[in-house]
Amino acid sequence: MLALSTAVLKTIQGEAVALQNVNVQAALTDLMSNVSITQNYKNNENTNIEAVYTFALPLDAVLLDLTVTLGEKVLKGKIVEKKQAEVSYEEAITDGNSAIMLEQSQPGLFTMNVGNILAGESISIKFHYGALHSYQNKSLRFMLPTTLAPRYGDPLQGGLDPHQVPEHKMTADYGFSLSVVIKGMLLSSDITCPTHPVCIQSENEQVVISLQKEIATMDRDLVLNFDNIKASASTARVEKDYHGYVALASFHCNFNIAEDSAPRSFKIVVDCSGSMSGDSIDQARTALNRILDSLRDGDYLNIIKFGSHYDILSDEQLCINKENRIRIENYIQNIDANMGGTEMDDALTATYQISSQMDMAHDVLLITDGEVWNEAELINNAKNSHHRIFTIGVGSSVAENIVRGLADATGGACELVTPNESMADKIHRHFKRMHTPRAKAVNVAWSQNKNSNAPTRCTPGKIRSVYAGDTLHVFGWFNEAPEGHMQLDVTLPDGTLLTDKSRYAPMVEKNEDYFLTRMGTASLLKNESTIEDHIKAEMAVEYQLMTQWTNYLVVHVRIKDKAAELPELRTVPQTLAAGWGGTGSIAGSIMSECDATLDMSSVDFSESPVLHQAAPASIKKTEIHKLKKSRAVRRKTPPSTPAPVIPEEIIEETSVQVPEHTPEHTPESIIFENEIHLEDVLALQELISQQIITLAINLNEKINQLGEKGIASIKLADFKSLGAPDIAIDILESFPDSARSETDIVLSFFSILLDFSHRKYFDKQAIRTITWAYKRSVVNKSLSHEMKLELTCLLEDAI
């Protein structure tokens, strides 16, 4: 048995954890929430550090504000274009100043970079986000992640930089405190918390929710359920925008729709990977039996279970009858979380390809914790599958970006369930949605006044699906404020017209934070693929929105106490999610002291994600293709496919005939020699390109090994063994003279290589080391300029 430690919290490498605690303050009014989170950091070491903390927020959270308290100073964050923010952050760090940068790593996943916390220093970072919530019949769910469960696959291919990759520990038990204020229509509901012991108090026409204990361990999502809401009508509101007016319509869709009586075809995909062990797989088996009980004879069903591989119940959809019910029951009984890793994409691809005996639409029900890194690949394949995917995310720390992302992308729906909740209601709601006829047309009439102006833009531009009892949020922009009623019209395939109406609430003229405006713009940037990325980046800066194209940035210029050395990187570890991978069970009990004890004796981690990952200080050659792919995903314009990196031993054996050359026989002169064919020239250019990329990646590893104090030991003579092409070495060797030292030439080349490669072959620490050394050198600027002119053609073609 392994119990949570009560000693000073340490990182995996043994240093004190910089994150001390987290405070959460939230306000829920009707369908809107405003949440403020304060992260408190302290450097308990004898050297300056950089704390890096990757954490999750709800997928629909829109970050609206960030402030930093450093001593008596309070600094306000500013949204800056991503590349500019990264450069400014690194400039501040290498100048010995402090900087804080918040960046989006994936949808719903963020990384806080707190650079140059001096020894003994404390920093508090407070950020504020808004979110829109949805009714599901007469219920509403508020969820806040507090940890990230280990995920299967390669986080670099998932879009994370090496420094953003989370680490996990059993004993990372820094805690969080909580205060949630409830107002409006939610006051009429029954409030429960299935994840934490809480106090619920009514005072002054509001309800205040807090933890029974002052601090809770961050090892599971916080969930508040609001059931039996008595006043859950559709609403509409208008706000002054920067350039006009913005309206939000929130339709509850209280439709009475008869279920489609025709036979339906269902494909159920069940995650049986190691991370589903314990509570999650028990819930999945129970759910499958209830699904089978709810199906009608004549319906069609198939079950696909997956882990490192997948297994299909039948090659084709099974018609529900007495014989097949027995066959399906036996299959369900043998389902267990013993299939290794989480190769979800292969399983879903196989699911899409299963044909039915009848020409009917297919719906997929996916039961999983979603703990994989390849989000973009999964969602893109799902969009092209012509299937609606209905997901049930199970566990104490679900990857919402996967389960909700798949549902949203295909016109399905998502339900989340913790180990202390019943899956039966979630399954029932999903099957009601699946049995609902697909809408033929959906239209929003923003005003019943014929003289009212039409919206200049709406989001979502195309409404994919509408389900009875669920909430549909739609934003519209106007030159003049809309008035009166608005109406949602849904036309079914048989011509039935369903309507839902709402009257606009009185408009608030003075609204300093432009809450509705910024929420709507965030939805527009997320949903509309017709807007080019550079336009989205400009809009995000204008509306000060945190996006994949922008970062929050704060720089504190130190006058007297600048850091004398580069900071040591300290990754804040994640607490292992409660019940993850079968490490104990939390079903039937809300978090208590005994939950901290985890039985690891029966857990097989052989095919599960790595729990104790080393801090990614360098990138090994075996990860070259991963690094290149992860960097390319985040560039603003689609890059051309880079040439594969070929190790020297393979290059020597290649069948491409590359002409030998000396300093007098350069690629430029080859072009004019008649006996050299164009194919040979292109092959030579390709070889040089591969060698330059290899050089950059090898330098990244070498610089990280040497650090800022050892980088000056790299000589021109080392470049050959590091993979540099002869022509580059020849150019560099032409520069040394009495006024230009070899160290100056090497540092100038490093700086130029960084600029030309757009830093995509260098990790964070190597970039910082190069910048630090270059700033503190006495390199003549004319040398760098002259060298850049000489190398431009070579590096532009190569990188």
C-alpha positions in Angstrom: 0.0 0.0 0.0 1.2 3.5 -0.9 -0.2 6.4 1.1 0.0 10.1 0.2 3.0 11.7 1.9 2.6 14.5 4.5 6.2 15.7 4.0 7.2 18.6 1.8 5.9 18.0 -1.7 8.6 17.1 -4.1 8.8 16.9 -7.9 9.7 13.6 -9.6 13.4 14.8 -9.7 13.3 15.6 -6.0 12.8 19.4 -6.0 10.2 21.2 -3.9 7.0 21.8 -5.9 6.5 25.5 -6.7 2.6 25.4 -6.8 1.4 25.7 -3.2 -2.4 25.7 -3.6 -5.3 26.8 -5.8 -8.3 28.8 -4.9 -11.6 28.6 -6.9 -14.3 31.2 -6.6 -17.3 30.8 -8.9 -20.7 32.5 -9.5 -23.5 30.6 -11.4 -26.5 32.6 -12.6 -28.9 30.8 -14.8 -26.9 29.4 -17.7 -23.8 31.5 -17.2 -20.9 31.0 -14.9 -18.0 33.3 -14.0 -15.1 31.5 -12.4 -11.9 32.9 -10.9 -8.9 30.6 -10.2 -5.9 31.7 -8.2 -2.7 29.7 -8.4 -0.2 30.5 -5.7 3.5 29.7 -6.3 6.5 29.9 -4.1 10.2 29.1 -4.8 11.5 27.1 -1.8 14.9 26.5 -3.5 18.1 28.4 -3.4 18.1 29.2 -7.1 15.8 31.0 -9.5 13.3 28.7 -11.1 10.7 28.5 -13.9 7.5 26.7 -12.8 5.5 25.1 -15.7 2.1 23.8 -14.9 -0.2 22.1 -17.5 -3.8 22.0 -16.4 -7.3 21.5 -17.8 -10.3 23.8 -17.8 -13.9 23.0 -19.1 -13.9 22.8 -22.9 -16.2 25.8 -23.3 -14.3 28.0 -20.8 -13.4 31.4 -22.3 -10.5 33.1 -20.5 -11.3 36.8 -19.9 -8.7 38.2 -17.6 -5.4 37.5 -15.9 -3.6 39.4 -13.1 -0.3 38.7 -11.3 0.6 39.7 -7.8 4.4 39.8 -7.1 5.1 41.3 -3.7 3.3 44.6 -3.6 3.0 44.9 -7.4 -0.2 43.9 -9.2 0.4 43.4 -13.0 -2.4 42.9 -15.6 -2.0 40.3 -18.3 -2.4 41.2 -22.0 -3.4 39.0 -24.9 -0.6 38.9 -27.5 -0.2 37.1 -30.8 1.3 33.7 -29.9 4.7 33.9 -31.6 5.2 37.5 -30.4 4.3 36.4 -26.8 6.8 33.5 -26.9 9.6 35.7 -28.1 8.8 38.5 -25.5 8.6 35.9 -22.8 12.0 34.4 -23.7 13.6 37.9 -24.0 12.4 38.7 -20.5 13.8 35.5 -19.0 17.2 35.8 -20.7 17.3 39.5 -19.6 17.0 38.3 -16.0 13.4 39.6 -15.6 10.3 37.7 -14.5 7.5 36.8 -16.9 4.3 34.9 -16.8 2.8 33.3 -20.0 -0.4 31.3 -20.2 -0.8 29.3 -23.4 -3.4 26.9 -24.8 -1.7 23.5 -25.4 -4.8 21.7 -26.7 -8.5 22.6 -26.6 -9.4 22.6 -22.9 -5.7 22.2 -21.9 -3.5 25.1 -20.8 0.1 25.6 -19.7 1.1 28.3 -17.2 4.8 29.3 -17.5 6.1 31.3 -14.5 9.6 32.3 -15.3 12.3 33.6 -13.0 10.8 33.1 -9.5 13.7 34.1 -7.4 14.8 32.1 -4.3 12.2 32.5 -1.5 9.8 34.6 -3.7 6.0 34.1 -4.0 3.8 34.8 -7.0 0.0 34.7 -7.2 -1.7 34.3 -10.6 -5.4 34.9 -10.9 -7.3 34.3 -14.1 -11.0 34.5 -14.8 -13.1 32.6 -17.3 -16.7 32.6 -18.4 -18.8 29.6 -19.6 -22.2 28.9 -20.9 -24.0 25.9 -19.5 -26.8 23.7 -20.9 -30.0 22.2 -19.6 -30.5 18.5 -20.1 -34.2 18.2 -19.6 -34.6 19.6 -16.0 -31.0 19.2 -15.0 -27.7 21.1 -15.4 -24.1 20.1 -14.6 -21.2 22.3 -13.5 -17.8 20.6 -13.8 -14.3 21.8 -13.0 -11.2 19.6 -13.7 -8.5 19.6 -11.0 -6.1 17.1 -12.5 -5.1 15.4 -15.7 -5.1 11.6 -15.8 -2.3 9.9 -17.7 -3.0 9.6 -21.4 -2.1 7.0 -24.0 0.1 7.9 -27.0 2.6 10.6 -27.9 1.9 14.1 -26.4 4.3 15.6 -28.9 2.2 14.3 -31.8 -0.8 15.5 -29.9 0.4 19.1 -30.3 2.3 19.7 -27.0 5.8 21.1 -26.7 8.2 19.0 -24.6 8.0 21.4 -21.6 4.2 21.2 -21.6 4.0 17.4 -21.2 2.4 16.6 -17.8 4.1 14.5 -15.2 2.3 12.4 -12.6 2.9 11.5 -9.0 0.9 9.7 -6.3 1.9 12.3 -3.8 1.3 15.6 -5.6 -1.3 16.6 -3.0 -1.3 20.4 -3.2 -5.0 21.2 -2.6 -7.7 23.6 -3.7 -10.3 25.7 -1.8 -13.7 26.5 -3.1 -16.6 28.9 -3.0 -19.5 28.8 -5.4 -22.4 31.3 -5.3 -25.7 30.2 -7.0 -28.3 32.7 -8.2 -31.3 32.9 -10.5 -33.2 29.9 -11.8 -30.9 27.4 -10.3 -32.1 28.3 -6.8 -35.2 26.3 -7.5 -33.2 23.1 -8.1 -32.0 20.1 -6.0 -28.2 20.6 -5.6 -25.9 17.7 -5.1 -22.1 17.1 -5.3 -21.2 13.5 -6.2 -17.4 14.1 -6.0 -16.7 16.1 -2.8 -18.2 16.6 0.7 -19.6 20.1 0.6 -21.6 22.6 2.7 -24.7 24.2 1.1 -26.0 27.3 2.7 -28.8 29.7 1.7 -28.3 33.3 2.4 -29.7 36.6 1.0 -31.5 35.1 -2.0 -28.5 33.0 -3.0 -26.9 29.7 -2.2 -23.2 29.4 -1.2 -21.4 26.1 -1.7 -18.0 25.4 0.0 -16.0 22.3 0.8 -16.6 20.6 4.2 -12.9 20.6 4.7 -11.0 23.8 3.9 -8.7 22.2 1.4 -9.4 19.2 -1.0 -6.9 17.1 -2.8 -6.7 17.8 -6.6 -7.3 14.2 -7.7 -10.7 14.3 -9.4 -13.1 16.6 -11.3 -15.4 18.8 -9.1 -19.0 18.2 -10.2 -22.2 20.0 -9.1 -25.5 18.7 -10.3 -28.7 20.8 -10.4 -31.8 18.6 -10.8 -35.5 19.3 -11.0 -35.0 22.9 -12.1 -38.5 24.4 -12.0 -37.9 27.5 -14.3 -35.9 26.4 -17.3 -37.4 28.5 -20.1 -35.5 29.7 -23.1 -33.8 33.1 -22.8 -32.4 35.9 -25.0 -30.3 38.9 -24.2 -28.5 41.7 -26.0 -25.4 43.6 -25.3 -23.5 46.5 -26.9 -20.6 45.2 -29.0 -17.4 47.0 -30.0 -18.9 47.6 -33.5 -22.7 47.3 -32.9 -24.8 44.8 -30.9 -24.5 41.1 -30.1 -27.4 38.8 -29.1 -27.4 35.4 -27.4 -30.3 33.1 -27.8 -30.4 30.1 -25.4 -33.3 27.8 -26.5 -34.3 25.0 -24.2 -36.0 23.1 -27.0 -39.0 21.9 -25.0 -40.4 19.9 -27.9 -42.8 16.9 -27.7 -41.3 14.7 -30.4 -42.6 11.2 -31.0 -39.9 8.6 -31.1 -39.1 7.1 -34.5 -40.8 3.7 -34.6 -38.6 2.4 -37.5 -35.8 0.0 -36.6 -32.6 1.7 -35.7 -29.0 0.6 -36.0 -26.6 1.2 -33.1 -22.8 0.6 -32.8 -21.5 0.6 -29.3 -17.7 1.1 -28.8 -16.3 0.3 -25.3 -12.9 1.4 -24.1 -11.3 -1.7 -22.4 -7.8 -0.2 -22.0 -5.9 -0.4 -18.7 -6.9 3.1 -17.7 -10.6 1.9 -17.5 -9.8 -0.6 -14.8 -11.9 -0.5 -11.6 -14.9 1.8 -11.4 -15.0 2.8 -15.1 -15.3 -0.7 -16.6 -17.8 -1.8 -14.0 -20.0 1.1 -15.0 -19.6 0.3 -18.7 -20.7 -3.4 -18.2 -23.8 -2.2 -16.3 -24.6 0.3 -19.0 -24.3 -2.3 -21.8 -26.8 -4.6 -20.1 -29.3 -1.7 -19.7 -28.8 -0.8 -23.3 -29.6 -4.3 -24.4 -32.7 -4.4 -22.2 -33.9 -1.1 -23.8 -33.6 -2.3 -27.5 -36.6 -3.5 -29.4 -36.8 -6.6 -31.4 -35.9 -5.6 -35.0 -33.3 -3.1 -33.9 -29.7 -3.7 -34.9 -26.7 -3.7 -32.6 -23.0 -4.4 -32.6 -20.3 -4.0 -29.9 -16.7 -3.1 -30.5 -14.2 -3.3 -27.5 -10.7 -1.9 -27.8 -7.4 -1.3 -26.1 -4.1 -1.9 -27.9 -6.2 -3.8 -30.5 -9.9 -4.1 -31.1 -12.4 -6.9 -31.1 -15.8 -6.9 -32.9 -18.8 -8.9 -31.7 -20.0 -9.5 -35.3 -18.8 -8.7 -38.8 -22.2 -7.1 -39.5 -24.9 -5.5 -37.4 -26.9 -8.1 -35.4 -30.7 -8.0 -35.6 -32.1 -8.0 -32.0 -34.0 -11.3 -31.3 -34.0 -13.9 -28.6 -31.0 -15.8 -30.0 -28.8 -12.7 -30.5 -29.7 -11.3 -27.1 -28.1 -14.3 -25.5 -25.0 -14.0 -27.7 -24.7 -10.3 -26.8 -25.2 -11.0 -23.1 -22.3 -13.5 -23.1 -20.1 -11.0 -24.9 -20.8 -8.3 -22.4 -20.1 -10.6 -19.4 -16.5 -11.1 -20.7 -15.7 -7.4 -21.2 -12.9 -6.2 -18.9 -10.2 -3.5 -18.9 -7.5 -5.9 -19.9 -6.7 -4.8 -23.5 -3.6 -2.7 -22.9 -3.3 0.8 -24.5 -5.9 3.0 -26.0 -5.8 2.7 -29.8 -9.2 4.5 -30.1 -8.7 5.7 -33.7 -8.3 2.1 -35.2 -11.4 0.9 -33.3 -13.5 3.8 -34.5 -12.3 3.4 -38.0 -13.3 -0.3 -38.0 -16.7 0.8 -36.5 -17.4 3.2 -39.3 -16.8 0.4 -41.8 -19.3 -2.1 -40.4 -22.3 -2.3 -42.8 -25.8 -3.1 -41.8 -28.3 -5.4 -43.5 -30.6 -2.5 -44.0 -30.0 0.9 -45.5 -30.4 3.1 -42.4 -28.5 5.8 -40.6 -25.9 4.6 -38.0 -25.3 6.1 -34.6 -22.3 5.3 -32.5 -22.3 5.2 -28.7 -18.8 5.5 -27.3 -18.0 4.7 -23.7 -14.5 5.8 -22.7 -12.5 8.0 -20.3 -11.0 9.6 -23.4 -7.4 9.4 -22.1 -5.5 9.7 -25.5 -3.4 12.4 -27.0 -4.3 12.2 -30.7 -7.4 14.5 -30.5 -7.1 16.2 -33.9 -6.8 12.9 -35.8 -9.8 11.3 -34.0 -12.0 14.3 -34.6 -11.0 14.7 -38.3 -11.8 11.1 -39.0 -15.1 11.3 -37.1 -16.2 14.2 -39.2 -15.7 12.2 -42.4 -17.4 9.1 -41.1 -21.1 10.1 -41.7 -21.9 8.8 -38.2 -23.3 10.7 -35.3 -21.2 9.9 -32.2 -22.9 10.0 -28.8 -20.3 9.8 -26.0 -20.3 8.9 -22.4 -17.2 10.0 -20.6 -16.6 7.9 -17.5 -14.1 8.3 -14.6 -13.0 10.8 -12.1 -10.9 12.8 -14.6 -12.4 12.5 -18.1 -10.6 14.0 -21.1 -13.5 16.3 -22.0 -11.8 17.6 -25.2 -12.0 14.0 -26.6 -15.5 12.9 -25.6 -17.2 16.3 -26.2 -15.1 17.1 -29.2 -16.2 13.9 -31.0 -19.8 14.5 -30.2 -19.8 18.2 -31.2 -18.0 17.4 -34.5 -20.5 14.8 -35.6 -23.8 16.3 -34.4 -24.1 13.9 -31.5 -24.2 14.7 -27.8 -22.0 14.1 -24.8 -22.7 12.9 -21.2 -20.2 12.7 -18.4 -20.5 10.4 -15.4 -18.4 10.1 -12.3 -17.9 6.8 -10.3 -20.5 8.0 -7.8 -23.2 8.7 -10.4 -25.5 6.3 -12.2 -25.0 5.8 -15.9 -28.6 4.8 -16.4 -30.0 8.3 -16.8 -27.2 9.2 -19.2 -27.9 6.1 -21.3 -31.6 6.9 -21.3 -31.1 10.5 -22.5 -28.8 9.3 -25.3 -31.2 6.8 -26.6 -34.0 9.4 -26.6 -31.7 11.6 -28.7 -30.8 8.7 -31.0 -34.5 7.9 -31.6 -35.3 11.5 -32.4 -35.8 12.1 -36.1 -33.0 14.1 -37.6 -34.0 17.7 -38.4 -34.4 18.5 -42.0 -34.0 22.3 -41.5 -33.2 24.6 -38.5 -33.8 28.3 -38.6 -33.5 31.2 -36.1 -35.8 34.2 -36.5 -34.1 36.9 -34.5 -37.1 39.1 -34.3 -40.8 38.9 -35.1 -40.7 42.6 -36.0 -40.6 42.7 -39.8 -38.8 46.1 -39.7 -36.1 44.7 -37.5 -32.6 44.4 -39.0 -31.2 41.0 -39.9 -28.0 39.8 -38.3 -24.7 40.5 -40.0 -23.3 37.2 -38.7 -24.4 34.2 -36.7 -22.6 31.4 -34.9 -22.9 28.5 -35.3 -23.6 29.4 -39.0 -25.0 25.9 -39.6 -26.9 24.2 -36.7 -26.1 20.5 -37.0 -28.5 19.0 -34.5 -31.3 19.9 -32.1 -32.4 17.5 -29.3 -35.6 17.9 -27.2 -34.8 19.0 -23.7 -31.2 20.1 -24.5 -30.0 23.7 -24.8 -29.0 25.3 -28.0 -26.9 28.5 -27.8 -26.8 30.8 -30.8 -25.0 34.2 -31.2 -26.0 36.9 -33.6 -24.4 40.3 -34.5 -26.5 43.4 -35.5 -26.1 47.0 -36.6 -29.1 47.9 -34.5 -30.3 46.2 -31.3 -33.0 43.5 -32.0 -36.2 43.7 -30.0 -39.4 41.7 -29.2 -39.5 37.9 -29.6 -37.1 35.5 -31.2 -38.0 32.1 -32.4 -36.4 28.7 -33.2 -38.0 26.7 -36.1 -37.1 23.0 -36.5 -38.5 21.1 -39.5 -38.6 17.3 -39.3 -38.4 15.0 -42.3 -42.2 14.5 -42.3 -42.8 18.2 -42.5 -43.6 18.7 -38.8 -42.7 22.2 -37.6 -41.4 22.6 -34.0 -41.0 26.0 -32.5 -39.5 27.6 -29.4 -39.9 31.3 -28.5 -38.2 33.7 -26.2 -38.4 37.5 -25.5 -35.3 39.6 -25.2 -34.3 40.7 -21.7 -33.8 44.4 -21.2 -30.4 45.5 -22.6 -27.7 46.6 -20.2 -26.2 49.8 -21.8 -23.1 50.0 -19.6 -21.1 46.8 -19.6 -17.4 47.4 -19.0 -16.2 43.8 -19.4 -18.2 43.1 -22.6 -18.9 39.6 -21.3 -21.5 38.6 -23.9 -19.5 40.2 -26.7 -16.3 38.3 -25.9 -18.1 35.0 -25.2 -19.8 35.3 -28.6 -16.5 36.2 -30.4 -14.8 33.2 -28.8 -17.7 31.0 -30.1 -17.2 32.5 -33.5 -13.5 31.8 -33.6 -14.0 28.2 -32.5 -16.9 27.3 -34.8 -16.4 29.1 -38.1 -13.8 27.4 -40.4 -14.4 30.0 -43.2 -12.4 32.6 -41.3 -8.7 32.5 -42.0 -6.4 31.9 -39.1 -4.6 35.2 -39.4 -7.9 37.0 -39.2 -8.9 35.0 -36.2 -5.6 35.9 -34.5 -6.3 39.6 -35.1 -9.8 39.3 -33.7 -8.5 37.4 -30.7 -6.1 40.3 -30.0 -8.8 42.9 -30.5 -11.2 41.2 -28.1 -8.4 40.1 -25.8 -9.3 36.4 -26.0 -7.1 33.4 -25.1 -7.0 31.1 -28.2 -4.7 28.7 -30.1 -3.3 31.8 -31.9 -2.8 34.0 -28.8 -1.2 33.9 -25.3 -1.6 35.8 -22.1 1.6 37.6 -21.2 2.9 39.6 -18.2 6.5 40.9 -17.9 7.9 42.3 -14.7 11.1 44.3 -15.4 13.4 43.9 -12.4 15.5 47.0 -11.7 17.9 45.8 -9.0 17.3 42.1 -8.4 17.7 40.6 -11.9 18.3 36.9 -12.1 22.0 36.2 -12.6 21.5 32.8 -14.2 19.0 31.0 -16.3 16.1 29.5 -14.3 16.0 25.8 -13.5 12.9 24.2 -15.1 10.4 22.8 -12.6 7.4 21.0 -13.9 4.4 20.9 -11.5 3.3 17.3 -11.3 -0.3 16.1 -11.5 -2.0 14.1 -8.8 -2.9 10.7 -10.2 -6.6 10.7 -10.8 -8.6 8.8 -8.1 -9.5 5.3 -9.3 -7.4 5.6 -12.4 -6.2 2.3 -13.9 -7.8 0.3 -11.0 -5.8 2.1 -8.3 -8.6 1.6 -5.7 -12.2 2.5 -6.1 -14.1 5.7 -5.3 -17.5 4.4 -6.2 -20.0 4.6 -3.4 -18.0 7.1 -1.4 -17.2 10.8 -1.8 -13.6 11.8 -1.2 -12.3 11.1 2.3 -9.0 10.5 4.0 -9.0 6.8 3.2 -9.2 7.6 -0.5 -5.6 8.7 -0.4 -4.4 5.2 0.0 -3.8 3.5 -3.3 -3.2 -0.3 -3.8 -0.7 -0.6 -6.6 0.0 -4.3 -6.2 -2.5 -5.4 -8.9 -1.9 -2.7 -11.5 -0.3 -3.5 -14.8 1.4 -0.4 -16.2 3.2 -2.3 -19.0 0.9 -0.8 -21.7 -0.4 2.2 -19.9 0.9 5.8 -20.1 4.1 6.5 -18.3 3.5 7.8 -14.8 6.9 9.1 -13.9 8.2 10.8 -17.0 11.5 12.5 -16.9 11.4 16.3 -17.5 11.8 16.8 -21.2 15.0 18.8 -21.1 16.1 17.6 -24.5 14.8 15.9 -27.6 16.4 12.7 -28.7 17.0 11.7 -32.3 14.4 9.0 -32.1 11.8 11.7 -31.5 12.8 13.9 -34.5 9.7 13.1 -36.5 7.5 13.6 -33.5 8.9 17.0 -32.8 8.6 18.1 -36.4 5.0 17.0 -36.7 4.0 18.6 -33.4 5.6 21.9 -34.3 4.0 22.0 -37.8 0.5 21.5 -36.4 0.6 24.8 -34.6 2.0 27.0 -37.4 -0.4 29.7 -38.7 0.0 28.6 -42.3 0.1 25.0 -43.6 3.8 24.1 -44.0 5.2 22.1 -46.8 6.1 18.6 -45.8 9.7 18.7 -44.4 12.2 16.3 -45.9 12.7 13.2 -43.7 15.8 13.3 -41.5 18.2 10.6 -42.7 21.0 9.6 -40.4 24.5 9.7 -41.8 24.8 5.9 -41.9 21.7 5.7 -44.1 22.7 8.7 -46.3 26.0 6.9 -47.1 24.0 3.9 -48.4 21.4 5.8 -50.4 21.2 5.0 -54.1 21.0 8.7 -55.1 24.2 9.7 -56.8 25.3 13.0 -55.2 28.3 14.7 -56.9 31.3 15.4 -54.6 32.1 19.1 -54.1 34.9 21.2 -52.7 34.8 24.8 -51.6 35.4 25.7 -55.2 32.6 23.4 -56.4 29.5 24.8 -54.7 25.8 24.1 -55.6 25.8 27.5 -57.4 28.5 26.5 -59.8 27.1 23.0 -60.4 24.1 24.6 -62.1 26.3 25.8 -64.9 28.1 22.6 -65.6 26.5 20.8 -68.5 27.4 17.3 -67.4 25.4 17.7 -64.2 21.7 16.8 -64.5 18.9 18.7 -62.8 18.0 15.6 -60.9 21.5 15.6 -59.4 21.2 19.3 -58.3 17.8 18.6 -56.7 19.3 15.6 -54.9 22.2 17.7 -53.6 19.8 20.4 -52.4 17.7 17.7 -50.7 20.8 16.2 -49.0 21.9 19.7 -47.8 18.4 20.3 -46.4 18.5 17.0 -44.5 21.9 17.8 -43.1 20.9 21.3 -41.9 17.9 19.8 -40.1 20.0 17.1 -38.6 22.5 19.7 -37.5 19.8 21.7 -35.8 18.3 18.8 -33.9 21.8 17.5 -32.9 22.7 21.0 -31.7 19.5 21.1 -29.6 20.6 17.9 -27.8 24.2 19.1 -27.4 23.3 22.5 -26.1 21.0 21.1 -23.5 23.7 18.8 -22.3 26.2 21.6 -21.9 24.0 24.4 -20.6 24.6 28.1 -20.7 28.1 27.8 -19.1 29.3 25.1 -21.5 27.8 26.3 -24.8 31.0 28.3 -25.6 33.0 25.0 -25.7 31.3 24.1 -29.0 33.9 24.6 -31.8 33.7 24.7 -35.6 35.5 21.4 -35.6 32.5 19.8 -33.9 30.1 20.8 -36.7 31.0 17.9 -39.0 30.2 15.2 -36.4 27.0 17.1 -35.6 25.8 16.6 -39.2 26.6 20.0 -40.8 27.0 20.0 -44.6 30.4 20.8 -46.0 29.3 24.0 -47.6 28.0 25.4 -44.3 31.3 24.6 -42.6 33.2 26.2 -45.5 31.3 29.4 -45.1 31.7 29.6 -41.3 35.5 28.8 -41.6 35.9 31.8 -43.9 35.0 34.3 -41.1 37.7 33.9 -38.3 40.3 36.6 -38.1 42.1 38.6 -35.4 38.9 40.5 -34.6 36.5 37.6 -34.8 36.8 34.8 -32.3 35.6 31.3 -33.1 33.2 31.5 -30.2 31.7 34.7 -31.6 31.2 32.9 -35.0 29.6 29.9 -33.4 27.2 31.9 -31.3 26.2 34.1 -34.3 25.5 31.0 -36.3 23.3 29.5 -33.5 21.3 32.7 -33.3 20.8 32.8 -37.1 19.9 29.2 -37.2 17.2 29.8 -34.6 15.7 32.6 -36.7 15.7 30.7 -40.0 14.3 27.5 -38.4 11.5 29.4 -36.7 12.8 27.6 -33.6 10.8 24.5 -34.6 13.8 22.2 -34.2 14.9 23.6 -30.8 13.2 23.0 -27.5 12.5 25.7 -24.9 15.7 25.2 -22.9 18.0 25.2 -26.0 16.5 28.4 -27.4 16.9 30.0 -24.0 20.5 28.9 -23.6 21.4 30.2 -27.1 19.7 33.6 -26.4 21.3 33.9 -23.0 24.8 33.2 -24.3 24.4 35.5 -27.3 23.2 38.4 -25.3 26.1 38.1 -22.9 28.7 37.8 -25.6 30.6 40.6 -27.3 29.6 39.5 -30.8 29.9 42.4 -33.3 26.6 43.0 -34.9 28.3 43.5 -38.3 29.5 39.9 -38.0 26.0 38.6 -37.5 24.7 40.7 -40.4 27.5 39.6 -42.8 27.1 36.0 -41.8 23.3 36.1 -42.3 23.8 37.4 -45.8 26.2 34.6 -46.6 23.9 31.9 -45.2 20.5 33.2 -46.3 20.2 31.2 -49.5 21.5 28.0 -47.9 19.2 28.1 -44.8 16.1 29.4 -46.7 16.2 26.4 -49.1 17.0 24.0 -46.3 14.5 25.0 -43.6 
